[in-house]
Amino acid sequence: MTRLMRVIRFDESDDNVFEKAGKPDEWAVSGAFVFASDEPSELEGKRKQAFANGLLAVRSFGWSTFVAVAEIDDQELQTLIDVMAGHLVEKFGAPDKAAATPFARAEFDFIAGLCRDAPINTLLAVQREHNEEGEVHEAFRKIAAAGKPAHARIWDVAPE
C-alpha cells in the first residue's frame, strides 16, 4: 500500500474558486507541472488561484484546495499512472504514453514521499509562488487529524 492524496471538499467553494473543481475522493497530485510554461505576470483569475493553492485531481483534471492522506493499492496506483500519462499526451503534447509514463510516475512518487509518514486522514494544502528567478516554489502544509479519524471539528460558532 502507498499513501497518496485524495480530494476532500468541506463545501462547494472550490466550484467558485477554480475553473474546474476536483471531485470528492479523487486521487490527487501536486499539479505544479500544469503551470510550467506560464509567465508569472500572465497568471490571473481562477488560473492564478489554481496555481497558488490548487492540488490537481487526477481523473477529472480539476482542482482542490484540500486533500487528505489515504492508502492506495499497487494496482489502482498503476491505473492512475496510466491515466496521468494519457493526460500528458492529450493536454501537454507528450509523444506517447510510453514516453509520458516516467513523468506520470514521478508525480506520484513525489506525493508518496510527501505522504509516507503522515497519518491517514491528515489534511494537506499547498501554497505556490514564483521565486525571484521565476521558478515555482511549493510549500505543503499538513493539518494533522485530531482524535478519531471519523470526523474532525473544523469550526465553532461563538457568541459575540
C-alpha positions in Angstrom: 0.0 0.0 0.0 1.1 3.5 -0.8 0.0 6.7 0.8 -1.3 9.4 -1.6 -3.6 12.4 -1.5 -7.4 12.3 -2.0 -9.6 15.3 -2.8 -11.7 16.4 0.2 -14.4 19.0 0.0 -15.8 20.8 3.1 -18.2 22.8 1.0 -18.8 23.9 -2.6 -16.3 26.8 -2.6 -13.9 25.0 -5.0 -16.6 25.3 -7.6 -16.4 29.0 -7.3 -12.6 29.4 -6.8 -11.3 27.2 -9.7 -12.3 26.9 -13.3 -12.9 23.2 -12.7 -13.1 21.6 -9.3 -11.9 18.1 -8.4 -14.5 15.6 -7.2 -14.5 14.4 -3.7 -12.4 11.2 -3.1 -10.5 11.6 -6.4 -6.8 10.9 -6.1 -4.7 14.0 -6.5 -1.1 15.1 -7.3 0.6 18.5 -6.9 -0.1 19.6 -10.4 2.6 22.3 -10.5 3.7 21.0 -13.9 0.4 22.4 -15.4 1.9 25.9 -15.0 5.4 25.1 -16.3 5.0 27.3 -19.4 3.0 30.1 -17.8 4.6 33.5 -17.3 4.0 34.7 -13.7 2.8 38.1 -14.9 0.1 36.4 -17.0 -1.5 34.3 -14.3 -4.8 35.8 -13.3 -8.3 34.9 -12.1 -9.2 31.3 -11.5 -5.9 30.0 -13.1 -3.9 32.1 -10.7 -5.9 30.7 -7.8 -5.2 27.1 -9.1 -1.5 28.0 -9.3 -1.4 29.5 -5.9 -3.5 27.0 -3.9 -4.7 24.1 -6.1 -4.0 20.4 -6.0 -4.8 18.5 -9.1 -7.4 15.7 -9.2 -6.1 13.0 -11.5 -9.2 11.7 -13.3 -11.2 15.0 -13.7 -8.1 17.2 -14.0 -10.0 19.6 -11.7 -8.5 21.5 -8.7 -9.0 21.1 -4.9 -7.9 23.3 -2.0 -7.6 20.4 0.4 -6.7 16.8 0.2 -6.5 14.0 2.8 -3.8 11.3 3.1 -5.2 7.9 2.2 -3.8 4.5 1.1 -4.0 3.1 -2.4 -3.1 -0.4 -3.6 -0.5 -1.0 -6.2 -2.9 -2.0 -9.0 -5.0 1.2 -8.6 -1.9 3.3 -8.4 -0.7 1.8 -11.7 -4.1 2.7 -13.2 -3.7 6.3 -12.1 -0.2 6.5 -13.6 -1.7 5.3 -16.9 -4.5 8.0 -16.6 -1.9 10.7 -15.9 0.2 9.6 -18.8 -2.8 9.9 -21.0 -3.4 13.4 -19.8 0.2 14.3 -20.5 -0.2 13.1 -24.1 -3.6 14.7 -24.7 -3.1 18.0 -22.9 0.7 18.6 -22.9 1.9 17.2 -26.1 3.9 14.1 -24.8 4.7 12.0 -27.9 3.0 8.8 -26.5 2.1 7.1 -23.2 5.4 5.2 -23.1 7.3 8.5 -23.1 4.8 10.1 -20.6 4.7 7.3 -18.1 8.0 8.0 -16.3 6.9 11.6 -15.8 3.5 10.5 -14.5 5.2 8.0 -12.2 7.4 10.8 -10.9 4.4 12.9 -9.9 3.0 10.0 -7.8 6.5 9.2 -6.3 6.8 12.9 -5.2 3.3 12.7 -3.5 4.0 9.3 -2.0 7.2 10.7 -0.4 5.3 13.7 1.0 2.6 11.4 2.4 4.7 8.5 3.5 5.0 9.4 7.2 1.7 11.3 7.5 -1.1 9.6 9.4 -4.2 8.6 7.4 -6.7 11.5 7.2 -4.0 14.2 7.6 -5.2 17.2 5.6 -2.8 18.8 3.2 -2.9 22.2 1.5 -0.3 23.8 -0.9 0.9 27.3 -1.4 2.8 28.1 -4.6 4.6 31.1 -5.8 7.4 32.1 -8.2 10.7 32.9 -6.7 12.9 35.8 -7.9 14.4 33.5 -10.6 10.9 32.7 -11.8 11.0 29.2 -10.5 8.0 27.6 -8.9 8.3 27.1 -5.1 5.8 24.8 -3.4 5.1 24.7 0.4 2.8 22.0 1.7 1.0 22.4 5.0 0.0 19.4 7.0 -3.0 19.6 9.2 -3.0 16.6 11.5 -6.3 14.8 12.1 -7.4 15.2 15.7 -8.7 12.2 17.7 -10.5 9.5 15.9 -10.5 9.7 12.1 -14.3 9.6 11.6 -15.0 13.4 11.6 -12.9 16.4 12.6 -14.4 19.5 14.1 -13.3 22.4 11.9 -15.1 25.4 13.4 -17.2 26.6 16.3 -19.9 29.2 16.4 -19.2 31.5 19.3 -21.3 34.4 20.7 -20.0 37.9 20.1 
